[in-house]
């Protein structure tokens, strides 16, 4: 039975927008192929209206409201998010397709950033030096920016916005967020929790849209900063356009994450990790392992262990307790599937073909089962491109040095992992590898909220990573005050450059 798609619209002042959209975009359930929603897309004029209102809301008090009152809202939001996390996870599964347990894990990791932001009174402390010069004190303070924009991707519709929004709000900013058009409902649901927590009108707005809305954010004079996560070409565009218009920008791009397995590693642990990190969320993670570097002497054994584990996985509807769900759209599924032919034509060995076998679903969802290539080389498109799907490529290397050189030569530098029982090799790897986030016997080294998330090279444009103290500094700007209270002994004219005495 076909149902009428639900209207999904912008969320302004905690309530749905009442206007009429000139353009809309369909939203699908990837497990069934059914259209479930019709999303309103914002015009540049609407973006201008929302940003202007957000600026007024910020200027009227949130930027200067006491830290005590801000933290009350943050703590209440944290409690509400924890209470409703299963509901948010269900929305993610319905529109993204990832299995419910994975969706719940995503929300939980975002919750950790909200908890981090609850400590904002400590995080925004400045410094103070008494008597830096005779009876002169010097101190630093950090203040909010104003209106900031968050442009988030489809693959983590709740977690990625939660990397930025709690920290930005805690720092005293007003936030306008544009989620992905593919799975927009989770952001709306989280935004409603902010209103329920007592956040004033205008401090958080959700604007749905496409390139027109993005360009409006990047060029609007009242948007002071932009946080973006997405593909590398778009991240570069966002960074170049935003900075050209005087904004600070953190633009996190794509990845090609490598996992190096040395001969002394626990191969059962390594096989588990390769499967979990390669095929979790159907490989639609910027921290997914897509290139497995196996030293020749253990490659055959490791591949057999991976094959055995993949054979036990169930792919299907994410609400049914399956291990892996569908890809997000039919177009993306077809693009990922095209790499299977490209890889075989280039000479790689297709060990497991994800087009074969059944899936646990009732309708025409966007499924591709786990796929494994062996004998992949660096000149193949399946290695060079960010496939962003359940395709794991094995590259055989002779030595640690060969593997390290291969990883460092790659244009991406988001995450990497090494599996070994040799502490010296692990320490050398973490020191020598040119990647932003490193796992030692940990396949997906996403940092805790009190550290910062971000890669190197073409995986990041800008110099500031997400959340942690770098997030606090990104969403604030510093002032240094030099003060002397009236003292007659310092009177008189003196046109020379001030000296500390």
Secondary structure, DSSP 8 states (H G I E B T S, - for coil): -----EEE--EETTEE--S--SEEEEEEETTTTEEEEEEEE--HHHHHHHHHHHHHHHHTTGGGS-HHHHHHHHHHHHHHHHHHHHHHHHHHHHHT---HHHHHHHHHHHHHHHHHHTTHHHHT---EEEEEETTEEEEEEEEE-SEEEEE--STTTTHHHHHHHHHHHHTT-EEEEE--SSS-HHHHHHHHHHHHTT--TTSEEE---SHHHHHHHHH-TTEEEEEEES-HHHHHHHHHHHHHTT-EEEEE----EEEEE-TTS-HHHHHHHHHHHHHGGGG--TT-EEEEEEEHHHHHHHHHHHHHHHTT--BB-GGGT-SB---S-HHHHHHHHHHHHHHHHHT-EEEE-TTSS--B-SS-------EEEES--TTSHHHHS---SSEEEEEEESSHHHHHHHHHHSSEESEEEEE-S-HHHHHHHHHH---SEEEES-SS----TTS-B--EETTEESS--BSHHHHHHHTEEEEEEEE----GGG-S---S-----
